[in-house]
Amino acid sequence: MTIRNASRQQKTTQSENRINAKVISIALSIILFLILIWDITSPYGLWKYYHLRREKDIIFNANVQLDKKNQKLKDTIAMLKSNPKFQEKWIRKNLGWVKSNELLFVFISRDSN
């Protein structure tokens, strides 16, 4: 083999190595891109995580509101058990009860059409 042929063969090998390196880097880039897309849109990906986190916050806030409402009901029950004046006021307001010598007037509003 002559020096010229050896030089040509070396240049061909170098260019083939560069082409192979480019193909490998492009293939790796495509694979990494597909992994990124899968990580974002998969059933266990970032998109699902974001929606689950929002749903958790909504449920947590609803739970806080229910705890407040529950505490108010517990306070009302305690007052109904211990305070006769509160019992009378609550029964009159919520059940519409009146004493035997009282009259109850109910006013019905008319809708203006």
GUTI-129274 format. One record per atom (N, C-alpha, C): chain; z negated, y, x negated; atom name. Coordinates in steps of 0.001 Angstrom, whole numbers, plus 500000, padded with zeros to 6 digits. Example, Ala and Ser with C-alpha at 12.3 -4.5 7.8 and 13.67 -1.06 7.14 Angstrom:
# GUTI-129274
{rec 'A' {492200 494310 486810} 'N'};
{rec 'A' {492200 495500 487700} 'CA'};
{rec 'A' {492200 496700 486800} 'C'};
{rec 'A' {492920 497750 487150} 'N'};
{rec 'A' {492860 498940 486330} 'CA'};
{rec 'A' {492130 500030 487100} 'C'};
***
This chain:
# GUTI-129274
{rec 'A' {500000 498839 499159} 'N'};
{rec 'A' {500000 500000 500000} 'CA'};
{rec 'A' {500000 501238 499103} 'C'};
{rec 'A' {500793 502169 499483} 'N'};
{rec 'A' {500881 503378 498678} 'CA'};
{rec 'A' {499823 504372 499120} 'C'};
{rec 'A' {499661 505370 498311} 'N'};
{rec 'A' {498659 506402 498587} 'CA'};
{rec 'A' {499026 507140 499872} 'C'};
{rec 'A' {500309 507328 500072} 'N'};
{rec 'A' {500758 508019 501273} 'CA'};
{rec 'A' {500432 507216 502532} 'C'};
{rec 'A' {500709 505960 502510} 'N'};
{rec 'A' {500416 505106 503654} 'CA'};
{rec 'A' {498920 505032 503914} 'C'};
{rec 'A' {498141 504965 502851} 'N'};
{rec 'A' {496687 504928 502994} 'CA'};
{rec 'A' {496188 506227 503596} 'C'};
{rec 'A' {496756 507353 503160} 'N'};
{rec 'A' {496367 508655 503693} 'CA'};
{rec 'A' {496738 508755 505170} 'C'};
{rec 'A' {497944 508281 505529} 'N'};
{rec 'A' {498374 508289 506923} 'CA'};
{rec 'A' {497475 507420 507794} 'C'};
{rec 'A' {497158 506267 507271} 'N'};
{rec 'A' {496316 505343 508028} 'CA'};
{rec 'A' {494921 505935 508214} 'C'};
{rec 'A' {494414 506630 507195} 'N'};
{rec 'A' {493097 507260 507290} 'CA'};
{rec 'A' {493122 508380 508327} 'C'};
{rec 'A' {494188 509186 508353} 'N'};
{rec 'A' {494323 510264 509331} 'CA'};
{rec 'A' {494435 509678 510737} 'C'};
{rec 'A' {495174 508590 510884} 'N'};
{rec 'A' {495312 507947 512191} 'CA'};
{rec 'A' {493964 507423 512657} 'C'};
{rec 'A' {493210 506827 511771} 'N'};
{rec 'A' {491889 506310 512114} 'CA'};
{rec 'A' {490961 507452 512502} 'C'};
{rec 'A' {491014 508547 511781} 'N'};
{rec 'A' {490177 509704 512097} 'CA'};
{rec 'A' {490550 510277 513465} 'C'};
{rec 'A' {491826 510390 513758} 'N'};
{rec 'A' {492237 510936 515058} 'CA'};
{rec 'A' {491866 509967 516182} 'C'};
{rec 'A' {491982 508662 515922} 'N'};
{rec 'A' {491552 507689 516923} 'CA'};
{rec 'A' {490050 507785 517151} 'C'};
{rec 'A' {489301 507985 516089} 'N'};
{rec 'A' {487846 508147 516225} 'CA'};
{rec 'A' {487505 509391 517034} 'C'};
{rec 'A' {488250 510476 516816} 'N'};
{rec 'A' {488003 511698 517590} 'CA'};
{rec 'A' {488334 511478 519067} 'C'};
{rec 'A' {489438 510809 519323} 'N'};
{rec 'A' {489828 510521 520712} 'CA'};
{rec 'A' {488784 509622 521365} 'C'};
{rec 'A' {488341 508614 520649} 'N'};
{rec 'A' {487302 507723 521182} 'CA'};
{rec 'A' {486011 508492 521454} 'C'};
{rec 'A' {485654 509399 520559} 'N'};
{rec 'A' {484444 510193 520741} 'CA'};
{rec 'A' {484585 511097 521970} 'C'};
{rec 'A' {485760 511678 522185} 'N'};
{rec 'A' {485990 512524 523351} 'CA'};
{rec 'A' {485919 511702 524637} 'C'};
{rec 'A' {486530 510527 524612} 'N'};
{rec 'A' {486505 509661 525793} 'CA'};
{rec 'A' {485072 509250 526113} 'C'};
{rec 'A' {484329 508903 525086} 'N'};
{rec 'A' {482925 508507 525291} 'CA'};
{rec 'A' {482110 509679 525822} 'C'};
{rec 'A' {482300 510872 525256} 'N'};
{rec 'A' {481531 512033 525731} 'CA'};
{rec 'A' {481916 512400 527168} 'C'};
{rec 'A' {483191 512287 527513} 'N'};
{rec 'A' {483612 512565 528890} 'CA'};
{rec 'A' {483020 511526 529836} 'C'};
{rec 'A' {483063 510259 529445} 'N'};
{rec 'A' {482500 509196 530285} 'CA'};
{rec 'A' {481000 509398 530473} 'C'};
{rec 'A' {480294 509733 529396} 'N'};
{rec 'A' {478849 509987 529505} 'CA'};
{rec 'A' {478570 511198 530387} 'C'};
{rec 'A' {479400 512226 530278} 'N'};
{rec 'A' {479224 513410 531125} 'CA'};
{rec 'A' {479408 513057 532603} 'C'};
{rec 'A' {480430 512261 532889} 'N'};
{rec 'A' {480663 511848 534273} 'CA'};
{rec 'A' {479499 511011 534784} 'C'};
{rec 'A' {479027 510082 533968} 'N'};
{rec 'A' {477891 509250 534366} 'CA'};
{rec 'A' {476649 510094 534609} 'C'};
{rec 'A' {476362 511037 533712} 'N'};
{rec 'A' {475199 511912 533898} 'CA'};
{rec 'A' {475351 512770 535152} 'C'};
{rec 'A' {476559 513252 535412} 'N'};
{rec 'A' {476806 514035 536623} 'CA'};
{rec 'A' {476562 513190 537870} 'C'};
{rec 'A' {477046 511952 537871} 'N'};
{rec 'A' {476837 511070 539014} 'CA'};
{rec 'A' {475354 510745 539193} 'C'};
{rec 'A' {474641 510557 538095} 'N'};
{rec 'A' {473189 510315 538183} 'CA'};
{rec 'A' {472494 511537 538771} 'C'};
{rec 'A' {472901 512723 538362} 'N'};
{rec 'A' {472314 513945 538897} 'CA'};
{rec 'A' {472580 514075 540389} 'C'};
{rec 'A' {473808 513827 540811} 'N'};
{rec 'A' {474144 513887 542233} 'CA'};
{rec 'A' {473333 512862 543008} 'C'};
{rec 'A' {473227 511651 542477} 'N'};
{rec 'A' {472448 510594 543139} 'CA'};
{rec 'A' {470979 511003 543237} 'C'};
{rec 'A' {470461 511613 542169} 'N'};
{rec 'A' {469054 512017 542166} 'CA'};
{rec 'A' {468777 513092 543210} 'C'};
{rec 'A' {469741 513925 543458} 'N'};
{rec 'A' {469553 514999 544435} 'CA'};
{rec 'A' {469736 514491 545862} 'C'};
{rec 'A' {470762 513679 546091} 'N'};
{rec 'A' {471123 513333 547462} 'CA'};
{rec 'A' {470704 511939 547908} 'C'};
{rec 'A' {470111 511155 547054} 'N'};
{rec 'A' {469746 509788 547436} 'CA'};
{rec 'A' {468587 509796 548438} 'C'};
{rec 'A' {468318 508668 549077} 'N'};
{rec 'A' {467217 508609 550050} 'CA'};
{rec 'A' {465854 508939 549449} 'C'};
{rec 'A' {465734 508825 548145} 'N'};
{rec 'A' {464466 509150 547481} 'CA'};
{rec 'A' {464637 510303 546507} 'C'};
{rec 'A' {465650 511111 546715} 'N'};
{rec 'A' {465967 512189 545785} 'CA'};
{rec 'A' {465252 513488 546105} 'C'};
{rec 'A' {465679 514510 545408} 'N'};
{rec 'A' {465054 515828 545533} 'CA'};
{rec 'A' {465216 516408 546932} 'C'};
{rec 'A' {466369 516172 547564} 'N'};
{rec 'A' {466608 516678 548918} 'CA'};
{rec 'A' {465580 516106 549881} 'C'};
{rec 'A' {465383 514799 549804} 'N'};
{rec 'A' {464405 514130 550678} 'CA'};
{rec 'A' {462998 514615 550339} 'C'};
{rec 'A' {462694 514784 549058} 'N'};
{rec 'A' {461389 515275 548640} 'CA'};
{rec 'A' {461107 516651 549233} 'C'};
{rec 'A' {462095 517526 549198} 'N'};
{rec 'A' {461932 518872 549743} 'CA'};
{rec 'A' {461615 518805 551237} 'C'};
{rec 'A' {462365 517989 551984} 'N'};
{rec 'A' {462131 517890 553429} 'CA'};
{rec 'A' {460780 517230 553737} 'C'};
{rec 'A' {460400 516245 552963} 'N'};
{rec 'A' {459096 515612 553178} 'CA'};
{rec 'A' {457956 516579 552876} 'C'};
{rec 'A' {458124 517397 551852} 'N'};
{rec 'A' {457094 518383 551533} 'CA'};
{rec 'A' {456952 519416 552649} 'C'};
{rec 'A' {458093 519868 553205} 'N'};
{rec 'A' {458038 520809 554338} 'CA'};
{rec 'A' {457373 520172 555547} 'C'};
{rec 'A' {457717 518908 555826} 'N'};
{rec 'A' {457131 518206 556961} 'CA'};
{rec 'A' {455625 518028 556769} 'C'};
{rec 'A' {455216 517735 555534} 'N'};
{rec 'A' {453788 517597 555231} 'CA'};
{rec 'A' {453059 518911 555477} 'C'};
{rec 'A' {453651 520028 555066} 'N'};
{rec 'A' {453028 521333 555293} 'CA'};
{rec 'A' {452906 521645 556780} 'C'};
{rec 'A' {453944 521317 557550} 'N'};
{rec 'A' {453903 521555 558990} 'CA'};
{rec 'A' {452806 520716 559635} 'C'};
{rec 'A' {452730 519442 559253} 'N'};
{rec 'A' {451706 518556 559810} 'CA'};
{rec 'A' {450316 519021 559392} 'C'};
{rec 'A' {450171 519467 558145} 'N'};
{rec 'A' {448876 519958 557677} 'CA'};
{rec 'A' {448438 521175 558481} 'C'};
{rec 'A' {449358 522112 558715} 'N'};
{rec 'A' {449016 523311 559496} 'CA'};
{rec 'A' {448668 522957 560938} 'C'};
{rec 'A' {449400 522002 561509} 'N'};
{rec 'A' {449079 521556 562867} 'CA'};
{rec 'A' {447701 520903 562893} 'C'};
{rec 'A' {447371 520168 561852} 'N'};
{rec 'A' {446063 519522 561763} 'CA'};
{rec 'A' {444945 520560 561671} 'C'};
{rec 'A' {445171 521622 560917} 'N'};
{rec 'A' {444179 522699 560810} 'CA'};
{rec 'A' {443965 523339 562184} 'C'};
{rec 'A' {445065 523598 562905} 'N'};
{rec 'A' {444948 524192 564238} 'CA'};
{rec 'A' {444199 523267 565193} 'C'};
{rec 'A' {444485 521971 565108} 'N'};
{rec 'A' {443783 521011 565970} 'CA'};
{rec 'A' {442294 520939 565616} 'C'};
{rec 'A' {441971 521044 564333} 'N'};
{rec 'A' {440557 521056 563927} 'CA'};
{rec 'A' {439831 522271 564504} 'C'};
{rec 'A' {440500 523424 564480} 'N'};
{rec 'A' {439896 524632 565058} 'CA'};
{rec 'A' {439685 524471 566557} 'C'};
{rec 'A' {440702 523951 567231} 'N'};
{rec 'A' {440605 523740 568676} 'CA'};
{rec 'A' {439504 522728 568992} 'C'};
{rec 'A' {439415 521677 568191} 'N'};
{rec 'A' {438393 520653 568378} 'CA'};
{rec 'A' {436991 521241 568203} 'C'};
{rec 'A' {436842 522120 567218} 'N'};
{rec 'A' {435534 522748 566997} 'CA'};
{rec 'A' {435154 523652 568168} 'C'};
{rec 'A' {436136 524379 568716} 'N'};
{rec 'A' {435860 525212 569893} 'CA'};
{rec 'A' {435422 524355 571077} 'C'};
{rec 'A' {436095 523227 571265} 'N'};
{rec 'A' {435709 522332 572358} 'CA'};
{rec 'A' {434307 521763 572149} 'C'};
{rec 'A' {433964 521427 570912} 'N'};
{rec 'A' {432616 520927 570617} 'CA'};
{rec 'A' {431571 521999 570915} 'C'};
{rec 'A' {431889 523245 570551} 'N'};
{rec 'A' {430964 524347 570831} 'CA'};
{rec 'A' {430800 524546 572338} 'C'};
{rec 'A' {431911 524460 573082} 'N'};
{rec 'A' {431850 524608 574534} 'CA'};
{rec 'A' {431016 523492 575157} 'C'};
{rec 'A' {431202 522274 574688} 'N'};
{rec 'A' {430419 521140 575200} 'CA'};
{rec 'A' {428936 521338 574917} 'C'};
{rec 'A' {428627 521797 573712} 'N'};
{rec 'A' {427220 522037 573365} 'CA'};
{rec 'A' {426626 523117 574265} 'C'};
{rec 'A' {427401 524175 574523} 'N'};
{rec 'A' {426900 525242 575393} 'CA'};
{rec 'A' {426743 524747 576831} 'C'};
{rec 'A' {427691 523936 577310} 'N'};
{rec 'A' {427591 523400 578664} 'CA'};
{rec 'A' {426369 522498 578823} 'C'};
{rec 'A' {426021 521786 577777} 'N'};
{rec 'A' {424859 520902 577844} 'CA'};
{rec 'A' {423535 521667 577796} 'C'};
{rec 'A' {423524 522818 577133} 'N'};
{rec 'A' {422241 523474 576878} 'CA'};
{rec 'A' {422018 524786 577637} 'C'};
{rec 'A' {423041 525427 578151} 'N'};
{rec 'A' {422887 526764 578716} 'CA'};
{rec 'A' {423342 526773 580182} 'C'};
{rec 'A' {422393 526839 581138} 'N'};
{rec 'A' {422762 526836 582562} 'CA'};
{rec 'A' {423611 528037 582978} 'C'};
{rec 'A' {423368 529217 582413} 'N'};
{rec 'A' {424173 530391 582767} 'CA'};
{rec 'A' {425617 530213 582309} 'C'};
{rec 'A' {425770 529630 581137} 'N'};
{rec 'A' {427125 529364 580642} 'CA'};
{rec 'A' {427808 528319 581525} 'C'};
{rec 'A' {427041 527334 581976} 'N'};
{rec 'A' {427589 526314 582878} 'CA'};
{rec 'A' {428140 526961 584138} 'C'};
{rec 'A' {427338 527841 584741} 'N'};
{rec 'A' {427763 528491 585984} 'CA'};
{rec 'A' {429006 529340 585745} 'C'};
{rec 'A' {428993 530120 584666} 'N'};
{rec 'A' {430141 530975 584363} 'CA'};
{rec 'A' {431392 530130 584125} 'C'};
{rec 'A' {431274 529039 583402} 'N'};
{rec 'A' {432420 528183 583080} 'CA'};
{rec 'A' {432964 527509 584339} 'C'};
{rec 'A' {432063 527025 585189} 'N'};
{rec 'A' {432484 526358 586430} 'CA'};
{rec 'A' {433179 527352 587357} 'C'};
{rec 'A' {432651 528550 587461} 'N'};
{rec 'A' {433276 529562 588314} 'CA'};
{rec 'A' {434669 529926 587794} 'C'};
{rec 'A' {434766 530115 586491} 'N'};
{rec 'A' {436030 530551 585907} 'CA'};
{rec 'A' {437078 529438 585949} 'C'};
{rec 'A' {436728 528249 585529} 'N'};
{rec 'A' {437717 527181 585370} 'CA'};
{rec 'A' {437939 526337 586618} 'C'};
{rec 'A' {436942 526221 587461} 'N'};
{rec 'A' {437083 525383 588641} 'CA'};
{rec 'A' {437167 526169 589938} 'C'};
{rec 'A' {436922 527486 589881} 'N'};
{rec 'A' {437040 528329 591057} 'CA'};
{rec 'A' {435915 528131 592072} 'C'};
{rec 'A' {434762 527687 591642} 'N'};
{rec 'A' {433642 527465 592560} 'CA'};
{rec 'A' {432979 528787 592921} 'C'};
{rec 'A' {432466 528827 594156} 'N'};
{rec 'A' {431726 529998 594622} 'CA'};
{rec 'A' {430423 529515 595255} 'C'};
{rec 'A' {429457 530427 595306} 'N'};
{rec 'A' {428196 530086 595967} 'CA'};
{rec 'A' {428414 530080 597477} 'C'};
{rec 'A' {427432 529575 598201} 'N'};
{rec 'A' {427600 529416 599652} 'CA'};
{rec 'A' {427731 530759 600378} 'C'};
{rec 'A' {427163 531827 599856} 'N'};
{rec 'A' {427226 533114 600549} 'CA'};
{rec 'A' {428293 534044 599938} 'C'};
{rec 'A' {429192 533529 599131} 'N'};
{rec 'A' {430222 534350 598499} 'CA'};
{rec 'A' {431595 534044 599108} 'C'};
{rec 'A' {432475 535044 598993} 'N'};
{rec 'A' {433866 534871 599415} 'CA'};
{rec 'A' {434762 534971 598182} 'C'};
{rec 'A' {435770 534181 598147} 'N'};
{rec 'A' {436715 534199 597035} 'CA'};
{rec 'A' {438041 534731 597535} 'C'};
{rec 'A' {438498 535819 596940} 'N'};
{rec 'A' {439783 536400 597283} 'CA'};
{rec 'A' {440800 535993 596221} 'C'};
{rec 'A' {441885 535423 596671} 'N'};
{rec 'A' {442963 535034 595760} 'CA'};
{rec 'A' {444159 535885 596099} 'C'};
{rec 'A' {444606 536675 595131} 'N'};
{rec 'A' {445745 537558 595322} 'CA'};
{rec 'A' {446973 536913 594714} 'C'};
{rec 'A' {448013 536808 595530} 'N'};
{rec 'A' {449253 536213 595072} 'CA'};
{rec 'A' {450238 537345 594792} 'C'};
{rec 'A' {450744 537381 593600} 'N'};
{rec 'A' {451699 538439 593258} 'CA'};
{rec 'A' {453094 537990 593675} 'C'};
{rec 'A' {453833 538944 594182} 'N'};
{rec 'A' {455213 538664 594579} 'CA'};
{rec 'A' {456148 539021 593426} 'C'};
{rec 'A' {457112 538171 593230} 'N'};
{rec 'A' {458091 538461 592212} 'CA'};
{rec 'A' {459082 539467 592770} 'C'};
{rec 'A' {459407 540495 592009} 'N'};
{rec 'A' {460379 541483 592479} 'CA'};
{rec 'A' {461769 540986 592140} 'C'};
{rec 'A' {462524 540694 593180} 'N'};
{rec 'A' {463895 540152 593007} 'CA'};
{rec 'A' {464904 541214 593250} 'C'};
***
